[in-house]
Amino acid sequence: MYKVVKDGFIQDCKNELKTYIEIGSKTTNDEWVLKQTASLDEYKDHASHIPHNIKVLYDLFDGYIAKAIGGKKDINILDIGCGIRSEWPHYARTIKEYQTLTNNVYIGLDPLPINTDGREYPLIVGRLEDVKNQLISSFDVFIFSTSLDHFENISDAMNAVKKIANPNSILIIWSGLHDPALVAEQAGADNFRKLYTSLNPIIFIFRFTKTIISILFNYARLLKRRLYLLKNKSLDKFHFHYFTERSIHAEMKAFGVVESYLQIPGTNSVFMVVRLKS
Ligand SMILES: C[S@@+](CC[C@H](N)C(=O)[O-])C[C@H]1O[C@@H](n2cnc3c(N)ncnc32)[C@H](O)[C@@H]1O
């Protein structure tokens, strides 16, 4: 069993400090492995080049996390599904910046054994569902940055969180939503920006026609997505869940109190703070 400290992990009865530990996976299933494998290329792409719109959301989420943590000191933070980059996640930069002042412990958790040696922060390689058996420490804050929809069973994930949660702990979540109007808002923002980048009338007429055609295609795409959502069918090969405003509220209310809910305009992203029920 390991205790978490600011710079890593200390195993029972030993004084050796480890910067990362591998806890093995007892709880995998085939479908989860398939989705992880399918997602890997995208994770690698994003690790080497973060698109501008995602970078902006990372910055916003960084500020949102900082506000949710407030001035709390000496707390343990677990970033569940922290990803594969060696560097601190963009959204955890304020945690990093104030770590000397706050003495807060930040630990990343991810099952993908990539960049384990060179991580700038302590890392547990493994699944949330397996953590309890390996740690004697518990946590006050759990971050789910676009990782909640990668869990096959939200109840199992929340029960695993509860086993390693201190009283009064919070979840800070960023998730994509799939309500047709929000998906349209995201696609529309991009379309309209492109439409008006040039005011040359010929270019405008060309782009206007293209936009009208894409609006029709998007309508058909959104109808199909809504049908899939209603039938509980997968929208892609990467995720287990396709939350909507209503479903993410319902899921989270079963485990805690939603203290903050911020849908980011022009995107289909939502940030949430949920205080866990004990
Ligand atoms: C979309 S990535 C998010 C990476 C990072 N948090 C970010 O926002 O850039 C989702 C992450 O969740 C991880 N993940 C999937 N299933 C998990 C599980 N059962 N326990 C912990 N992490 C998991 C994946 O390995 C992946 O790195």
The ligand as a Tripos MOL2 file, in Angstrom:
@<TRIPOS>MOLECULE
LIG
   27    29     1     0     0
SMALL
NO_CHARGES

@<TRIPOS>ATOM
      1 C1        -10.0140   12.3640  -23.3010 C.3       1 LIG1
      2 S1         -8.7090   11.7780  -22.2810 S.3       1 LIG1
      3 C2         -8.4910   13.1720  -21.1900 C.3       1 LIG1
      4 C3         -7.0380   13.4850  -20.9070 C.3       1 LIG1
      5 C4         -6.8220   14.7560  -20.0620 C.3       1 LIG1
      6 N1         -7.5710   14.6960  -18.8270 N.3       1 LIG1
      7 C5         -7.2010   16.0050  -20.8410 C.2       1 LIG1
      8 O1         -8.2470   16.6230  -20.5470 O.co2     1 LIG1
      9 O2         -6.4520   16.3830  -21.7560 O.co2     1 LIG1
     10 C6         -9.5120   10.5860  -21.2400 C.3       1 LIG1
     11 C7         -8.5400    9.8210  -20.3570 C.3       1 LIG1
     12 O3         -9.2700    8.9610  -19.4630 O.3       1 LIG1
     13 C8         -8.4750    7.8100  -19.2370 C.3       1 LIG1
     14 N2         -9.3040    6.7200  -18.6940 N.ar      1 LIG1
     15 C9        -10.1440    5.8920  -19.3730 C.ar      1 LIG1
     16 N3        -10.6650    4.9590  -18.5510 N.ar      1 LIG1
     17 C10       -10.1500    5.1950  -17.3070 C.ar      1 LIG1
     18 C11       -10.2910    4.5450  -16.0360 C.ar      1 LIG1
     19 N4        -11.0770    3.4880  -15.8920 N.pl3     1 LIG1
     20 N5         -9.6040    5.0530  -14.9610 N.ar      1 LIG1
     21 C12        -8.8120    6.1520  -15.1070 C.ar      1 LIG1
     22 N6         -8.6350    6.7980  -16.3020 N.ar      1 LIG1
     23 C13        -9.2940    6.3250  -17.3900 C.ar      1 LIG1
     24 C14        -7.8910    7.5220  -20.6250 C.3       1 LIG1
     25 O4         -6.7570    6.6740  -20.5720 O.3       1 LIG1
     26 C15        -7.5760    8.9180  -21.1480 C.3       1 LIG1
     27 O5         -6.2450    9.3060  -20.9420 O.3       1 LIG1
@<TRIPOS>BOND
     1     1     2 1
     2     2     3 1
     3     2    10 1
     4     3     4 1
     5     4     5 1
     6     5     6 1
     7     5     7 1
     8     7     8 2
     9     7     9 1
    10    10    11 1
    11    11    12 1
    12    11    26 1
    13    12    13 1
    14    13    14 1
    15    13    24 1
    16    14    15 ar
    17    14    23 ar
    18    15    16 ar
    19    16    17 ar
    20    17    18 ar
    21    17    23 ar
    22    18    19 1
    23    18    20 ar
    24    20    21 ar
    25    21    22 ar
    26    22    23 ar
    27    24    25 1
    28    24    26 1
    29    26    27 1
@<TRIPOS>SUBSTRUCTURE
     1 LIG1         1 GROUP 0 **** ****
